[in-house]
Amino acid sequence: WLVVLKLIVQPLLTFLLVTYIFEMDPFWAKSAVLLSALPGATTVYVVAQQYNNYVQQASASILISTLFSLLSVTVVLVFLEI
């Protein structure tokens, strides 16, 4: 569910915010949506390892989100016509 939130919900929410709530230059709005479609950061794994909690889940979510981000980033690029 973390991967779905990160790769689908976050870009959709970002798109809605930069389109209907905030007044942004189109270049920066597209950049925000594209950046929100990127995979989860490795800092999640570093924090999990530091606290020795959910290390396997963090590493699995980073791997899965990185693989599926190939699709999400491509879809966002096509949608935004970049």
Secondary structure, DSSP 8 states (H G I E B T S, - for coil): -HHHIIIIIHHHHHHHIIIIIS---HHHHHHHHHHHTS---THHHHHHHHTTSSHHHHHHHHHHHHHHHHHHHHHHHHHHT-
